[in-house]
Every structure is written in C-alpha cells, then in structure tokens.
Amino acid sequence: MTMRTGILAALALSSLAGAAYAQSFNASGATFPAPIYGRWFQDYKQAHPNVQINYQPNGSGSGITDLINGTVDFAASDRPLTADELNRAKNPIYFPTVLGAVVIAYNLPTVKQPLKLTPDVLANIFLTKINKWNDPAIAKLNPGAALPNEDIVLVHRSDASGTTFVFTEYLSKISDAWKNGPGTGQSPKWPSGLGQPGNPGVAGQIKKTKNSIGYVELAYVLDPSTKGTVQAAQLQNAAGQFVTASVQSVAAAGAQATDFPVSLSNPPASNKAAYPISTFTYLLIPSKWSDPAKKAAIVDFLKWMLTAGQKTAPSMFYAPLPAPVVKKDQDQIAKIQ
C-alpha cells in the first residue's frame, strides 16, 4: 500500500460513525497537511482509544465554510481567514501545526536531472508566456537537459484551495504581471490548464499526463505512487540559490518565525538555505466549547500535537514548528474556554 492510499484509507476509516467513542470530533479542510493529519489522528487514537477524530480533506475553502456553517467541530486551512470569515466563524484560534512546501511538480520522462526554474520563468510558464518545454528561457537554466519540443500542460486546483493561495501569493510577490493579473487567491482565474480537486487530484493528473507541470505539497511528490514519474523542480530563492524542497529547506524558511498567521513565501536573500514557497498550515479551533469533556479532549490533543506529534513530522516530509511558535501555541491553549 502506498503512503497516499494508506493515508486515504485511514481517513476513510476515521469517517465512520463515532458513536462508540467517548469523544468524537468531525473536522474538514486542507489537503496540504492531510498525510500527516491522517498519521496523527491514527497515532492519537492508539494512545487514547476513547477519542476519535474524523477528518475530511476537502480543501481549505470547504473547511472554512464548514466551520462557519457549524457542521464541523474544527477546521484546517493553509491560508489566513478574512476578517469577515473570522467573524462568521466566531473567531477561532489559529494553531500552526507544521511547516510544508508547495513544490513545482512535473512529468518530463526525457529530463533526468532536476529541472531548475527561476521566479520569472516559473511565473511566465503559469502566465502561458512560455508554452513550450524547449523554450530558450528554460533551456538556458538547464544546459544538457533533453527538453522536449512539446506544449507545456498546466495543472492546477479546481477547488477553493489554501495550497493555491500560498502558490499564487508567491507568484504575486515575484511577478507584477501575475499580481496585476490572476493575483493572490484560493480560486484565481487561471490563464490555462487542467483543474483537479485536492493535492491528490493534481498529483494524479501530473502523473498520468506527460509534459505537465503543477503545484502540490511535498509529501505528494515523495509518495511512492508518484515518485519516479512526478519530479520536483529546484527553485531559485531570493539569494539566487537553486533549492530543493526538503524538511531542512522548509525549516530554514520558518526558522525566524515568532508570530502567525504569517507569510513565509519568498524569504529575504539573507536566508540562503530557504525553500521559497514554504508555509505554516493551521488548525482553526473554536475558542469556546459548550461541552467540558469535549474541550478537555481537544486541549489534550493539541498538547500531544505540540510534543509527540512534532516528532513524526520529518518522517512525513513536513518540518516541525520552531520553538517560539510551539511556545505561542502552548500559550494559546489557555485561551480555549
């Protein structure tokens, strides 16, 4: 069983009725952290057999909507809520959980070495200003690569996506044409491309489509079901370094973070080791619970997440939280009533 099918199977099992459990939670939202959340909810249930967390990875936008509508106990998102969303959701508390990377994934069987992309070339690909793989701008960055004389097939999210928000926020920072065109958002108007729901959908589309390129969370590229077919590009950061997405380069991007929600994309040139499209991902936890036992259970899970849970992050291709952020998370737990 592959990592992805194992996680999806775990999430499917976790969605079964929780009547037999002393405490059962329903949650939904981001697909970006779904692999590690699936692992955490399994591990926590093993340590706490009377607590069940049912998580539906349906995208950050859907999770936020579910929280506003009161159909879930808590939600998960890779993007900050707007002021209106915060108000309608009754001001949930942000809890950063891990750091992850939005990687530029591609399927180019003829290219054996990692593809190198600069910010301007990446933006022009998604703006469709560069539409052939053997375009001189790509070839100049990748001497000796067997770039095909084929059209570039773009793949993007079709749902309201926090991953999309992080990616388009980065593009808006490094490209005025993108900023003044599609712009930053969870559902931008894409110039072109194939839309798929969720990180698994985008990764699957890239896997089956030669000459395609898209964006997914790192874990979906390193999943054995896509590894070898779907590759991740090396991106040039503000320091001019071509960086591979990894636990270490994502941790470097967030190493100086002390507050949240905060954007980590396109970190300054002084951060030479940072991967340029890194981000926190968040749980959105209500600040008030009418059921004392349920409140106690969610508080205990959050404390577990900040200790035992962080230890498993690297094995799932996410970076643990920096110490100052863990401390602030711990302080926030006291705000839950």
FENLIN-V244781 format. One line per field, one symbol per residue. ss: DSSP state (@ for helix, = for strand, . for the rest). phi: phi as a letter, one per 40 degrees, with the letter a starting at -180 (. if undefined). psi: psi as a letter, one per 20 degrees, with the letter a starting at -180 (. if undefined). A space follows every 10 residues. Layout:
ss: ???
phi: ???
psi: ???
//
This chain:
ss: ..@@@@@@@@ @@@@...... ..=======. ...@@@@@@@ @@@@@@@... =======..@ @@@@@@@@@. ...====... ..@@@@@@.. ..======== =======... .....==.@@ @@@@@@.... .=...@@@@@ @......... =.=====... .@@@@@@@@@ @@@@.@@@@. .......... ...===.@@@ @@@@@@@@.. .======@@@ @@....=..= ==.===.... .==...@@@@ @@@@...... .......... .......=== =====..... .@@@@@@@@@ @@@@@@@@@@ @@.@@@..=. ..@@@@@@@@ @@@....
phi: .cdccccccc ccccccdbcc ccbbbbaaid cdcddccdcc cccccccbdc bbbcbbcbhd cccccccccg cbcabbacbc ccdccdcccg fcccbdbaba bcbcbabbdc cccdcbbcdc cdcccccgcb bbccddcccc cbcgcccccb ccbcbacbbc bcdcdccccc cccbacccdc bdgcicaccc cahccbcgdc ccccccdcbc gbaaaacddc ccddcbdhcc bbccbccccg ccbccadccc cccbcccbba cacbcfcccc ccccccbbac bbcbbdcbbc bdccdccccc ccccdcbccc ccddcbgbcc ccdccdccdc ccdcccb
psi: prgghgghgg hghiiqpkhi qhppqpqrcp hgjhghgggg hgghhhhmij ppooponjqg ghggghggik irhrrpqiqq qrhgggghjk mrppnqgrqr poqoqrnnhi ohqpppprgh ggghgiikho jqhkphhghh impipmpqmq qpoqprqiro phggggghgg hhhiohhggj dhaprimrop hrrppqpqgh ggghgghjoq krqaprqghi hiphihphgp rpqpqpahij poppprhghg hhhjhjpirq qqpiqlrrhi mhippimqqq qqqopqipph ohhgghghgg gghghiehhh highijkqpr qqghhgghgh hhhiip.
//
